[in-house]
Structure formats: C-alpha cells, structure tokens
Amino acid sequence: GVESAAGTLAETAEVTTDGVKISLRDAKGKRTVSAKAAVVADGLNSTIAESLGFNDKRQVLMKDMKGLMHFVRGLTSALPLDCSLVSYSIPDVDPNANVIIGMMADNMNSIGSGAAKYQQFCQTPALKPLLASAELVETRGFNNTIRTPVREPVIGNVVLAGDAAAPTETHMAGAIACGYLAVKAIVKELNGVRAYPEYNAWWQGAFAFNQPDYFKIVSEYYAWNKV
C-alpha cells in the first residue's frame, strides 16, 4: 500500500496539529502532502531538517567540503563482515582527509575522498590490489556542509533518520537501524505509547559522533595523520 514517487524531491516540512505537511517538487511542479508522521532521511544537507529548525542549534564544523565518490563493482577483497566502511590514510592521494571505502548492495563499493580521481586510487600501492579487477560504474561529485549532530532528532511526529541528523555518513548498518527504530517509535506513539524519548536515547548512544570528545579526538587524529 505504499506509493513510491520516483524523481520527486522533498524540499520543506511543517509540523501541524494533525501531523506534518511536506512540500514536494517534481517535473510537473510543486505539491504538498500531509501525513500523521514522517521519517526524514534526505542526507547530510537535509533541507527538511533545515526547514524544521533542527540546524538552528548545530555548529558548522566545515562548509562546502567538496570531493568525488566513485562507485565500483568487484573489489578483489571484500570488507570485513562486521563493518560497513574502512578508512585509509593515504596522504599522497588526499592530504586533507582519508580515503573511505564503504559497502553497498549488489557487490558494489563506494570510494570517497577529496578531489582524488579514480586513476589515482588504481595506482596507489594500498588500493591497487583491491582494484585490480574492479569495474568503475559511476563517479559523482559531492559538496557537504558538516555540522555537529542533532541531539534530539524528533519534533512533533517527525523523526530524522541517519545522515539527516548526523555530521557524517551513518552508512548502511546505521541507516537501516535508524529507519527501523524510527518507524517502530512512530507506530508506538500513534498508538498512545511514549517512544520518542527511547529513540532519542538510542540515537545518542549508538553513534560515536554523539560523544562530547568525538571531534577533539578526530581533530587530533588528523593532525597526527599529517605529520
């Protein structure tokens, strides 16, 4: 019974007495939909989170962080089963950040960094063995603004899930967990059982970036990384 709207962008949202209104835009123009509740998962640069005021109390850590994301199929060596990404420190490729390889479905992986091109990855000793038989499927650019995480990602019956409330990608496992628990909390709330505080508590304890000293540790790591 779920209606899928491919090619539709959710731009803004408004909490109402009955639930939520969301402004949508597609090739035909703009329209508004209403619902009792919503799960917002529109990424690091979430326009929904911005429109609802979630970003008002967030500190901007880095503005306009640009880079390239390469999507490849058939890495020689798969990532460990107990993680969804591996971070490589390769100053010759990107002196300002790490090269991050993430898991995706259908034997695909994402490789993201600063302005590094795929050819650079292929010639790097650390990555060359992994990419020897890999196929480059697609390359996309990204431009992210990095903010401190949303402390309590719920307002009314709107729940932010995954990257929309995070300073960096929550990746596969984190995104799936956020979506599942957000829907579970909404169902309880609509049936008269308080569950949003439980979701907030889970969110705060589940991800390292919610810890007070996280960004201090990360900044020290990168400083050491560049020595």
C-alpha positions in Angstrom: 0.0 0.0 0.0 3.0 2.3 -0.2 3.1 4.9 -3.0 6.5 5.5 -4.4 7.3 8.8 -6.0 10.4 8.4 -8.1 12.0 11.7 -9.3 10.4 13.7 -6.5 12.3 16.0 -4.2 11.0 16.7 -0.7 12.0 20.3 -0.1 10.5 21.5 3.2 8.3 20.3 6.0 5.9 21.8 8.6 4.7 20.3 11.8 0.9 20.7 12.1 -1.6 19.8 14.8 -2.6 16.8 12.8 1.0 15.6 11.9 3.1 17.0 9.2 2.9 18.7 5.8 5.7 18.2 3.3 6.4 20.3 0.1 7.3 18.2 -2.9 8.7 19.1 -6.3 8.9 17.0 -9.5 8.9 17.5 -13.2 5.3 18.6 -13.1 5.8 21.3 -10.4 5.2 21.6 -6.7 2.6 19.9 -4.5 2.0 19.3 -0.8 1.3 16.0 1.0 0.0 15.6 4.6 0.6 12.7 6.9 0.2 11.7 10.6 4.0 11.3 10.8 7.2 11.3 8.7 10.6 9.7 8.7 13.1 12.2 7.2 16.2 10.7 5.6 17.3 13.2 3.0 21.0 13.1 3.8 23.7 15.3 5.2 22.5 18.5 3.6 18.9 17.8 4.7 16.6 20.7 3.6 13.8 19.2 5.7 15.9 19.4 8.8 16.8 23.0 7.9 13.1 23.9 7.4 12.1 22.4 10.7 14.7 24.4 12.6 16.9 21.4 13.6 20.0 23.2 12.3 19.5 26.3 14.4 21.5 24.9 17.4 24.0 23.0 15.3 27.6 24.2 15.0 29.0 24.3 11.4 32.3 22.4 11.5 33.2 22.6 7.8 31.4 24.3 5.0 31.4 23.3 1.3 33.5 20.1 1.7 33.9 19.0 -1.9 35.1 15.7 -3.3 34.4 12.7 -5.5 32.6 9.5 -4.8 33.4 6.5 -7.1 31.1 3.5 -7.3 32.9 0.3 -8.2 31.9 -3.3 -8.6 34.0 -6.4 -7.9 36.7 -5.4 -5.4 39.2 -8.2 -5.0 39.0 -8.2 -1.3 35.6 -7.6 0.5 35.4 -5.5 3.6 35.1 -7.3 7.0 31.6 -8.5 7.7 31.4 -6.6 11.0 31.8 -3.2 9.5 30.3 -1.1 6.7 33.4 1.0 5.8 37.1 1.1 6.0 39.1 4.3 6.2 42.6 4.6 4.7 45.1 7.3 5.4 46.9 8.0 2.1 48.4 11.5 2.1 49.7 11.1 -1.5 46.1 10.8 -2.6 44.4 13.2 -0.2 46.5 15.1 2.3 43.4 16.7 4.0 41.2 13.6 4.6 41.1 9.9 4.5 40.1 7.6 1.6 36.9 5.8 2.7 35.6 2.6 1.2 32.0 1.7 2.0 29.9 -1.4 1.4 26.9 -1.3 -0.9 24.4 -3.8 -2.3 25.0 -5.9 -5.4 28.7 -6.5 -4.9 29.3 -2.7 -5.1 31.5 -0.4 -3.0 31.8 3.3 -2.8 35.2 5.0 -2.7 35.2 8.6 -1.5 37.8 11.3 -0.9 38.7 14.9 -1.7 39.4 15.7 -5.3 41.2 12.4 -6.0 40.5 10.8 -9.3 39.8 7.1 -9.8 43.1 6.6 -11.6 45.0 7.8 -8.5 43.3 5.1 -6.4 44.3 2.5 -9.0 48.0 3.4 -8.8 48.2 3.6 -5.0 50.0 0.6 -3.5 47.5 0.3 -0.7 44.5 0.2 -3.1 45.9 -1.2 -6.3 45.5 -4.9 -5.2 41.8 -4.3 -4.3 41.0 -2.5 -7.6 42.9 -4.8 -10.0 39.8 -6.5 -11.4 37.2 -3.9 -10.2 34.9 -2.1 -12.6 34.2 1.7 -12.3 30.4 2.0 -12.6 29.9 5.7 -11.8 31.5 8.8 -10.4 29.6 11.6 -8.6 30.7 14.8 -7.0 29.6 15.8 -3.5 29.5 19.1 -1.6 28.7 18.7 2.0 28.4 21.0 5.0 29.5 19.2 8.2 27.6 20.1 11.3 27.6 18.8 14.9 24.9 16.1 15.3 21.3 16.8 16.2 20.9 15.9 19.9 17.2 15.0 19.8 16.2 14.2 16.2 12.4 14.3 16.9 9.9 17.2 16.6 6.2 16.5 16.7 5.7 13.3 14.8 8.7 13.9 12.5 11.8 11.7 13.1 15.2 12.4 11.5 16.9 9.2 10.5 20.5 8.5 9.5 22.6 11.2 7.8 19.9 13.9 8.1 20.8 14.3 11.8 24.4 13.4 11.6 27.7 15.2 10.9 28.9 12.4 8.6 27.5 9.3 6.9 25.9 6.7 9.2 26.5 4.2 6.3 24.5 1.0 5.7 24.1 -0.5 9.2 23.4 2.8 10.9 20.9 4.0 8.3 19.0 0.7 8.4 18.9 0.8 12.2 17.7 4.4 12.2 14.9 3.7 9.8 13.7 0.6 11.6 13.7 2.2 15.0 12.2 5.4 13.8 9.2 3.6 12.3 8.9 1.5 15.4 8.8 4.6 17.6 6.2 6.3 15.4 3.9 3.3 15.5 4.1 3.2 19.3 3.5 6.9 19.5 0.5 6.8 17.2 -0.9 4.0 19.4 -0.6 6.1 22.6 2.7 4.7 23.9 5.6 7.2 24.5 8.6 6.0 22.4 10.4 9.1 21.1 12.5 9.6 24.2 13.6 6.0 23.8 14.6 6.7 20.1 16.5 9.8 21.2 18.4 7.9 23.9 19.2 5.1 21.4 20.5 7.7 18.8 22.7 9.4 21.4 24.3 6.2 22.5 24.6 4.4 19.2 27.0 6.6 17.3 30.5 7.8 18.3 29.9 11.3 16.9 27.4 12.0 19.6 30.1 11.7 22.3 31.3 15.1 23.7 35.0 14.4 22.9 34.5 12.9 19.5 35.5 16.0 17.4 38.5 16.6 19.7 39.7 13.1 19.1 39.1 13.3 15.3 41.0 16.7 15.0 43.9 15.2 16.9 44.0 12.2 14.7 44.1 14.2 11.5 46.8 16.4 13.0 48.9 13.3 13.8 48.0 11.9 10.3 49.6 14.9 8.6 52.9 14.9 10.5 
